[in-house]
Amino acid sequence: MLERLIEDTARSIGLPSRKIEQLSCLLMALIFDRRNGGFAGFSASFHKFGRQRMFASWSSTGPKQSIAFDEVSEIFGVPLVAAIGGKLGIGSVMTTRALCCLLPGLIEELTLESEVPSAIPDSFRSRCNGTIEWLHEIDSAGWVAWRSHGLNPLQDACLSQPARILRNRNPSEISRIAPWLMGALSLLLVGLLLRA
């Protein structure tokens, strides 16, 4: 089933199946990241954004809800998607499209036995060994931010580094991140206005 899912995703978005396999390995690592509570923690991230019914549909026998482009960006956060896309050499847009295709089928495959899985399946683990080592590099670009329970992924990734720099009062670093900080604040304001 996983092989077919990878092949179907690669065909539908026009990427080599090897890239989709690498992305699925990174996704598996994110799903089972113990520091984020494993599969239950991954599921909780969907609940946080009001997408619990969508996630539940992927592990049920009924119709599967699709996940939209903007929902992937909201749940995973723009910095993490960009970091993964950069590491795979496929960019954020293709990474997001691939995640839209992969997620429902991957969760369905992992929950076929109607149980909450505790670890990456053995049949897939050996193929992921090299790819999962990339997590150390991606940690600095959004993986750690995604695991934060205090803010949503985009807010956390945007605000954690500037907050550290401002606390250290390094003028050269402050001027370097000022445009980035203004962009992050703009996104937060837009989000607040949309919620109002």
Backbone as JSON, one array per atom type, in Angstrom:
{
  "sequence": "MLERLIEDTARSIGLPSRKIEQLSCLLMALIFDRRNGGFAGFSASFHKFGRQRMFASWSSTGPKQSIAFDEVSEIFGVPLVAAIGGKLGIGSVMTTRALCCLLPGLIEELTLESEVPSAIPDSFRSRCNGTIEWLHEIDSAGWVAWRSHGLNPLQDACLSQPARILRNRNPSEISRIAPWLMGALSLLLVGLLLRA",
  "N": [[0.81, -1.2, 0.0], [1.91, 1.3, 0.85], [3.92, 1.61, -1.05], [2.41, 1.9, -3.36], [1.0, 4.23, -2.75], [3.11, 6.1, -2.66], [4.0, 5.95, -5.33], [1.65, 6.75, -6.71], [1.33, 9.37, -5.72], [3.71, 10.56, -6.62], [3.32, 10.38, -9.38], [0.98, 11.91, -9.73], [1.73, 14.53, -9.06], [3.99, 14.96, -10.5], [6.69, 14.38, -9.69], [9.85, 12.75, -8.99], [9.65, 9.39, -7.76], [11.43, 8.76, -5.76], [11.88, 11.16, -4.38], [9.39, 11.54, -3.21], [9.3, 9.31, -1.59], [11.36, 9.96, 0.2], [10.22, 12.23, 1.37], [8.0, 11.03, 2.57], [9.28, 9.51, 4.49], [10.35, 11.52, 6.16], [7.96, 12.59, 7.0], [6.89, 10.42, 8.38], [8.73, 10.35, 10.48], [8.09, 12.73, 11.73], [5.44, 12.22, 12.49], [5.82, 10.19, 14.38], [7.44, 11.32, 16.28], [8.73, 11.26, 19.38], [9.19, 13.31, 21.15], [7.15, 14.99, 20.65], [4.98, 13.63, 21.45], [4.42, 11.42, 19.92], [2.28, 9.48, 17.75], [-0.2, 10.23, 18.83], [0.33, 12.85, 19.65], [0.83, 14.03, 17.18], [-1.69, 13.78, 16.0], [-3.07, 15.44, 17.76], [-2.17, 17.93, 16.98], [-3.71, 18.49, 14.78], [-6.2, 18.68, 15.93], [-5.81, 20.98, 17.38], [-6.07, 22.94, 15.48], [-8.68, 22.71, 14.76], [-9.22, 20.6, 13.02], [-9.97, 18.0, 13.56], [-12.0, 16.25, 12.7], [-11.38, 15.85, 10.03], [-8.87, 14.53, 10.26], [-9.7, 12.25, 11.67], [-11.28, 11.05, 9.74], [-9.47, 9.9, 8.04], [-8.6, 7.63, 9.27], [-10.78, 6.05, 9.4], [-13.46, 3.92, 8.17], [-15.11, 5.2, 6.46], [-15.8, 7.87, 4.01], [-12.91, 9.69, 2.91], [-11.7, 12.78, 3.98], [-10.26, 15.4, 2.12], [-7.19, 17.26, 2.4], [-6.53, 20.67, 2.31], [-4.39, 22.94, 0.49], [-3.77, 25.35, 1.94], [-4.38, 24.49, 4.48], [-2.42, 22.62, 5.08], [-0.21, 24.32, 5.24], [-1.0, 25.83, 7.45], [-1.17, 23.95, 9.56], [1.34, 22.62, 9.62], [3.1, 24.72, 9.42], [4.71, 27.4, 7.79], [7.59, 27.81, 7.86], [8.61, 25.18, 8.48], [7.65, 23.6, 6.35], [8.98, 24.89, 4.25], [11.63, 24.36, 4.99], [11.75, 21.56, 4.76], [11.12, 21.27, 2.05], [13.31, 22.61, 0.95], [15.4, 20.95, 1.75], [14.8, 18.62, 0.37], [14.98, 19.59, -2.15], [12.82, 20.44, -3.67], [11.22, 22.58, -3.21], [8.79, 24.75, -1.53], [6.12, 24.82, -2.51], [5.73, 22.46, -4.06], [6.29, 20.64, -2.06], [4.18, 21.09, -0.29], [2.0, 20.39, -1.94], [2.59, 17.68, -2.28], [2.36, 16.76, 0.37], [-0.37, 17.16, 0.75], [-1.36, 15.13, -0.86], [-0.16, 12.82, 0.24], [-0.71, 12.64, 3.06], [-3.51, 11.8, 3.86], [-3.63, 9.1, 2.87], [-1.39, 7.95, 4.08], [-1.91, 8.1, 6.84], [-4.19, 6.52, 6.86], [-3.07, 4.05, 6.1], [-1.37, 3.58, 8.28], [-3.17, 3.13, 10.31], [-4.63, 0.86, 9.78], [-5.1, -1.43, 11.27], [-6.85, -0.59, 13.15], [-5.76, 0.45, 15.44], [-3.87, 2.68, 17.5], [-0.83, 3.47, 16.23], [2.48, 2.8, 17.5], [5.06, 3.21, 16.64], [7.27, 3.78, 13.81], [6.47, 1.65, 11.15], [8.09, -1.53, 10.83], [8.49, -2.44, 8.24], [8.91, -0.16, 6.84], [10.84, 1.26, 8.14], [13.59, 0.6, 7.58], [13.99, 1.75, 5.09], [13.99, 4.37, 5.68], [16.18, 5.11, 7.16], [18.57, 6.72, 6.41], [17.33, 9.13, 5.64], [15.99, 10.05, 7.91], [18.01, 11.03, 9.45], [18.32, 13.55, 8.54], [16.81, 15.16, 10.11], [18.18, 16.45, 12.15], [19.35, 18.58, 10.85], [17.09, 19.92, 9.95], [15.91, 20.62, 12.3], [16.8, 23.16, 13.2], [15.4, 24.79, 11.55], [12.68, 24.75, 11.85], [11.52, 22.34, 12.78], [11.72, 21.95, 15.55], [10.24, 24.15, 16.33], [7.74, 23.43, 15.41], [7.03, 21.5, 17.22], [6.33, 22.89, 19.42], [3.96, 23.61, 21.95], [2.86, 25.93, 22.75], [2.48, 28.1, 20.9], [1.12, 28.49, 17.57], [2.59, 26.69, 14.75], [3.62, 28.54, 12.77], [3.67, 31.03, 14.1], [5.39, 30.44, 16.26], [7.81, 29.68, 15.0], [8.42, 32.03, 13.71], [8.71, 33.86, 15.77], [10.47, 32.93, 17.75], [13.33, 33.09, 17.24], [13.79, 35.97, 16.74], [12.98, 36.88, 19.28], [14.95, 35.81, 20.95], [17.19, 37.17, 19.94], [16.54, 39.86, 20.44], [16.48, 39.78, 23.2], [19.16, 39.36, 23.74], [20.19, 41.7, 22.83], [21.78, 42.41, 20.52], [22.84, 44.65, 18.27], [23.57, 44.48, 15.5], [22.48, 42.05, 14.69], [19.8, 42.52, 15.24], [19.12, 44.49, 13.33], [19.42, 42.96, 11.08], [17.37, 41.08, 11.18], [15.11, 42.61, 11.26], [13.32, 43.19, 8.98], [12.23, 40.64, 8.63], [11.04, 40.2, 11.11], [9.08, 42.18, 11.05], [7.52, 41.19, 8.97], [6.58, 38.83, 10.14], [5.08, 39.89, 12.25], [3.14, 41.21, 10.76], [1.82, 39.04, 9.58], [0.73, 37.9, 11.9], [-1.01, 39.94, 12.71], [-2.81, 39.97, 10.56], [-3.91, 37.43, 10.89], [-5.18, 37.79, 13.37], [-7.08, 39.73, 12.68], [-8.63, 38.3, 10.86], [-9.78, 36.43, 12.54], [-11.41, 37.96, 14.09]],
  "CA": [[0.0, 0.0, 0.0], [2.78, 2.47, 0.9], [4.58, 1.73, -2.35], [1.42, 2.41, -4.32], [0.74, 5.62, -2.36], [4.26, 6.88, -3.11], [3.97, 6.0, -6.8], [0.5, 7.57, -7.12], [1.63, 10.76, -5.4], [4.76, 11.01, -7.56], [2.71, 10.52, -10.72], [-0.02, 12.97, -9.76], [2.31, 15.88, -9.0], [5.12, 15.05, -11.42], [7.99, 14.34, -9.03], [10.4, 11.4, -8.91], [9.14, 8.65, -6.61], [12.45, 8.8, -4.69], [11.64, 12.37, -3.59], [8.18, 11.3, -2.42], [9.69, 8.36, -0.56], [12.11, 10.71, 1.22], [9.25, 13.05, 2.08], [7.18, 10.16, 3.42], [10.12, 9.15, 5.63], [10.36, 12.67, 7.05], [6.61, 12.68, 7.56], [6.82, 9.35, 9.39], [9.51, 10.78, 11.65], [7.31, 13.77, 12.4], [4.28, 11.57, 13.09], [6.2, 9.36, 15.53], [8.4, 12.05, 17.11], [8.36, 11.05, 20.79], [9.22, 14.59, 21.86], [5.88, 15.65, 20.39], [3.91, 12.75, 21.9], [4.17, 10.35, 18.96], [1.11, 9.56, 16.88], [-1.24, 10.99, 19.54], [0.72, 14.26, 19.59], [0.62, 14.47, 15.79], [-3.14, 13.92, 15.87], [-3.48, 16.61, 18.56], [-1.88, 19.16, 16.24], [-4.87, 18.73, 13.91], [-7.26, 19.12, 16.84], [-5.5, 22.35, 17.76], [-6.53, 23.82, 14.41], [-10.05, 22.4, 14.43], [-9.27, 19.65, 11.9], [-10.04, 16.65, 14.11], [-12.86, 15.4, 11.86], [-10.58, 15.5, 8.85], [-7.88, 13.53, 10.65], [-10.43, 11.03, 12.03], [-11.79, 10.41, 8.53], [-8.38, 9.15, 7.39], [-8.43, 6.33, 9.94], [-12.08, 5.39, 9.5], [-13.83, 3.19, 6.95], [-15.95, 6.07, 5.63], [-15.12, 8.73, 3.03], [-11.74, 10.42, 3.41], [-11.66, 14.2, 3.67], [-8.98, 15.86, 1.6], [-6.61, 18.39, 3.11], [-6.26, 21.74, 1.36], [-3.05, 23.54, 0.45], [-3.59, 26.3, 3.04], [-4.47, 23.76, 5.74], [-1.09, 22.05, 5.31], [0.64, 25.43, 5.7], [-1.44, 26.23, 8.78], [-0.89, 22.91, 10.56], [2.78, 22.34, 9.7], [3.84, 25.97, 9.5], [5.46, 27.75, 6.57], [9.04, 27.55, 7.98], [8.92, 23.76, 8.42], [7.42, 23.15, 4.97], [10.08, 25.44, 3.45], [12.86, 23.64, 5.34], [11.69, 20.22, 4.16], [11.21, 21.45, 0.6], [14.69, 22.96, 0.62], [16.25, 19.77, 1.94], [14.51, 17.68, -0.72], [15.24, 20.24, -3.43], [11.58, 20.52, -4.47], [10.54, 23.83, -2.89], [7.63, 24.72, -0.62], [4.86, 24.57, -3.21], [5.65, 21.04, -4.37], [6.23, 19.91, -0.79], [2.81, 21.21, 0.2], [1.15, 19.55, -2.81], [2.87, 16.27, -1.97], [1.78, 16.47, 1.68], [-1.83, 17.05, 0.54], [-1.63, 13.79, -1.43], [0.37, 11.75, 1.09], [-1.22, 12.54, 4.43], [-4.67, 10.92, 4.11], [-3.3, 7.7, 2.62], [-0.4, 7.48, 5.05], [-2.61, 7.87, 8.12], [-5.04, 5.35, 6.64], [-2.2, 2.86, 6.11], [-0.84, 3.37, 9.63], [-4.24, 2.77, 11.25], [-5.42, -0.23, 9.2], [-5.44, -2.41, 12.31], [-7.73, 0.11, 14.09], [-5.02, 0.74, 16.66], [-2.95, 3.81, 17.4], [0.51, 2.9, 16.09], [3.44, 3.32, 18.47], [6.36, 3.48, 16.01], [7.35, 3.6, 12.36], [6.42, 0.22, 10.83], [9.37, -2.14, 10.48], [8.6, -2.56, 6.78], [9.28, 1.14, 6.27], [11.95, 1.86, 8.9], [14.89, 0.42, 6.93], [14.09, 2.67, 3.95], [14.03, 5.74, 6.19], [17.34, 5.35, 8.01], [19.37, 7.88, 6.0], [16.51, 10.33, 5.57], [15.63, 10.53, 9.24], [19.16, 11.78, 9.96], [18.17, 14.95, 8.12], [16.05, 15.91, 11.11], [19.08, 17.32, 12.91], [19.52, 19.81, 10.08], [15.81, 20.61, 9.86], [15.57, 21.11, 13.64], [17.05, 24.59, 13.33], [14.59, 25.55, 10.6], [11.24, 24.66, 12.04], [11.05, 21.1, 13.38], [11.55, 22.22, 16.98], [9.14, 25.1, 16.45], [6.49, 22.71, 15.19], [6.72, 20.72, 18.41], [5.91, 23.76, 20.52], [2.53, 23.56, 22.22], [2.39, 27.25, 23.16], [2.04, 28.9, 19.77], [0.99, 27.66, 16.37], [3.91, 26.53, 14.15], [4.09, 29.73, 12.08], [3.99, 32.03, 15.1], [6.53, 30.01, 17.05], [9.01, 29.73, 14.19], [8.71, 33.42, 13.39], [8.98, 34.7, 16.92], [11.46, 32.43, 18.69], [14.67, 33.64, 16.98], [13.84, 37.39, 17.06], [12.88, 37.09, 20.73], [16.28, 35.54, 21.51], [18.12, 38.23, 19.53], [16.18, 41.07, 21.17], [16.89, 39.59, 24.59], [20.62, 39.51, 23.79], [20.46, 43.09, 22.44], [22.86, 42.51, 19.55], [22.3, 45.59, 17.27], [23.75, 44.04, 14.11], [21.51, 40.98, 14.42], [18.47, 43.11, 15.24], [18.87, 45.13, 12.03], [19.36, 41.92, 10.05], [16.09, 40.35, 11.21], [13.99, 43.55, 11.36], [12.28, 42.96, 7.96], [11.62, 39.34, 8.91], [10.18, 40.39, 12.26], [7.91, 42.95, 10.6], [6.69, 40.27, 8.2], [5.92, 37.93, 11.08], [4.05, 40.66, 12.95], [2.06, 41.45, 9.8], [1.04, 37.79, 9.5], [-0.04, 37.75, 13.13], [-2.11, 40.91, 12.68], [-3.8, 39.49, 9.59], [-4.58, 36.31, 11.54], [-6.09, 38.31, 14.39], [-8.19, 40.4, 12.0], [-9.5, 37.27, 10.27], [-10.52, 35.76, 13.61], [-12.37, 38.91, 14.69]],
  "C": [[0.85, 1.27, 0.0], [3.48, 2.7, -0.43], [3.64, 2.37, -3.36], [1.12, 3.88, -4.03], [1.87, 6.53, -2.85], [4.24, 7.04, -4.62], [2.83, 6.89, -7.3], [0.74, 9.05, -6.88], [2.66, 11.33, -6.36], [4.17, 11.28, -8.94], [1.78, 11.73, -10.77], [0.57, 14.37, -9.7], [3.58, 16.03, -9.83], [6.48, 15.15, -10.77], [8.53, 12.92, -9.07], [9.92, 10.69, -7.64], [10.14, 8.65, -5.46], [12.25, 10.01, -3.78], [10.42, 12.17, -2.68], [8.47, 10.3, -1.31], [10.45, 9.06, 0.57], [11.16, 11.59, 2.05], [8.4, 12.2, 3.02], [7.97, 9.7, 4.64], [10.18, 10.29, 6.65], [9.01, 12.83, 7.74], [6.4, 11.62, 8.64], [7.56, 9.76, 10.66], [8.76, 11.84, 12.44], [6.11, 13.16, 13.13], [4.65, 10.83, 14.38], [7.25, 10.02, 16.42], [7.98, 11.96, 18.57], [8.34, 12.35, 21.57], [7.93, 15.37, 21.65], [4.7, 14.76, 20.79], [3.55, 11.66, 20.92], [2.92, 10.57, 18.12], [0.0, 10.4, 17.52], [-0.94, 12.49, 19.5], [0.53, 14.84, 18.2], [-0.86, 14.7, 15.55], [-3.63, 15.17, 16.6], [-3.2, 17.91, 17.83], [-3.0, 19.5, 15.27], [-6.05, 19.22, 14.74], [-7.07, 20.59, 17.2], [-6.03, 23.35, 16.75], [-7.94, 23.48, 13.95], [-10.22, 21.44, 13.26], [-9.37, 18.21, 12.38], [-10.91, 15.73, 13.27], [-12.13, 14.95, 10.61], [-9.62, 14.37, 9.18], [-8.56, 12.2, 10.95], [-10.93, 10.3, 10.79], [-10.73, 9.55, 7.85], [-8.19, 7.78, 8.03], [-9.75, 5.61, 10.14], [-12.38, 4.68, 8.18], [-14.68, 4.04, 6.01], [-15.14, 6.88, 4.63], [-13.98, 9.51, 3.67], [-11.83, 11.89, 3.01], [-10.29, 14.57, 3.14], [-8.49, 17.03, 2.45], [-6.18, 19.42, 2.08], [-4.85, 22.29, 1.54], [-2.82, 24.44, 1.67], [-3.68, 25.62, 4.4], [-3.13, 23.1, 6.09], [-0.17, 23.14, 5.87], [0.29, 25.84, 7.12], [-0.99, 25.22, 9.83], [0.61, 22.68, 10.73], [3.61, 23.6, 9.9], [4.7, 26.18, 8.27], [6.96, 27.46, 6.72], [9.41, 26.07, 7.86], [8.74, 23.22, 7.0], [8.55, 23.63, 4.07], [11.38, 24.69, 3.71], [12.89, 22.25, 4.71], [11.83, 20.31, 2.65], [12.62, 21.79, 0.15], [15.61, 21.76, 0.73], [16.05, 18.76, 0.82], [14.8, 18.26, -2.09], [14.01, 20.34, -4.32], [10.78, 21.78, -4.17], [9.28, 23.63, -2.05], [6.34, 24.32, -1.31], [4.7, 23.08, -3.5], [5.59, 20.19, -3.1], [4.81, 19.93, -0.23], [1.86, 20.35, -0.62], [1.34, 18.07, -2.49], [2.27, 15.87, -0.62], [0.25, 16.34, 1.59], [-2.2, 15.66, 0.01], [-1.27, 12.68, -0.46], [-0.38, 11.55, 2.4], [-2.42, 11.62, 4.61], [-4.35, 9.44, 3.95], [-2.33, 7.13, 3.63], [-1.05, 7.2, 6.41], [-3.53, 6.66, 8.0], [-4.23, 4.06, 6.74], [-1.72, 2.55, 7.52], [-1.9, 2.89, 10.62], [-5.13, 1.65, 10.71], [-5.89, -1.23, 10.24], [-6.35, -1.81, 13.38], [-7.06, 0.36, 15.44], [-4.14, 1.96, 16.42], [-1.54, 3.25, 17.33], [1.5, 3.57, 17.04], [4.78, 3.69, 17.85], [6.26, 3.31, 14.5], [7.32, 2.1, 12.06], [7.78, -0.31, 10.39], [9.58, -2.21, 8.97], [9.06, -1.27, 6.13], [10.54, 1.71, 6.9], [13.29, 1.76, 8.17], [15.08, 1.38, 5.76], [14.29, 4.1, 4.41], [15.32, 6.09, 6.93], [18.14, 6.6, 7.65], [18.59, 9.18, 6.04], [16.23, 10.91, 6.94], [16.8, 11.3, 9.88], [19.1, 13.25, 9.56], [17.49, 15.8, 9.18], [16.93, 16.84, 11.92], [19.28, 18.63, 12.19], [18.22, 20.61, 10.04], [15.39, 21.17, 11.21], [15.71, 22.62, 13.74], [16.14, 25.42, 12.44], [13.1, 25.34, 10.77], [10.74, 23.41, 12.73], [10.78, 21.3, 14.87], [10.36, 23.15, 17.19], [7.8, 24.4, 16.31], [6.06, 21.96, 16.45], [6.21, 21.57, 19.56], [4.4, 23.69, 20.71], [1.97, 24.94, 22.56], [1.81, 28.07, 22.04], [1.78, 27.98, 18.59], [2.34, 27.64, 15.66], [4.46, 27.78, 13.5], [4.5, 30.79, 13.08], [5.26, 31.67, 15.84], [7.83, 30.15, 16.25], [9.41, 31.16, 13.88], [9.2, 34.21, 14.6], [10.11, 34.22, 17.81], [12.84, 33.05, 18.48], [14.73, 35.14, 17.25], [13.79, 37.66, 18.56], [14.23, 36.86, 21.4], [17.24, 36.68, 21.2], [17.83, 39.51, 20.28], [16.61, 40.96, 22.63], [18.4, 39.8, 24.75], [21.08, 40.9, 23.39], [21.69, 43.22, 21.54], [22.38, 43.39, 18.39], [22.45, 45.1, 15.83], [22.75, 42.94, 13.75], [20.09, 41.52, 14.39], [18.16, 43.74, 13.89], [18.75, 44.09, 10.92], [17.99, 41.24, 10.02], [14.88, 41.29, 11.26], [12.93, 43.33, 10.28], [11.52, 41.65, 8.2], [10.63, 39.45, 10.06], [8.92, 41.16, 11.87], [6.96, 42.07, 9.79], [5.91, 39.33, 9.1], [4.81, 38.64, 11.83], [2.86, 40.96, 12.04], [1.18, 40.22, 9.68], [0.17, 37.59, 10.75], [-1.23, 38.7, 13.16], [-3.21, 40.48, 11.74], [-4.61, 38.35, 10.22], [-5.58, 36.78, 12.6], [-7.3, 38.99, 13.78], [-9.17, 39.39, 11.41], [-10.33, 36.57, 11.33], [-11.61, 36.65, 14.2], [-13.71, 38.92, 13.97]]
}
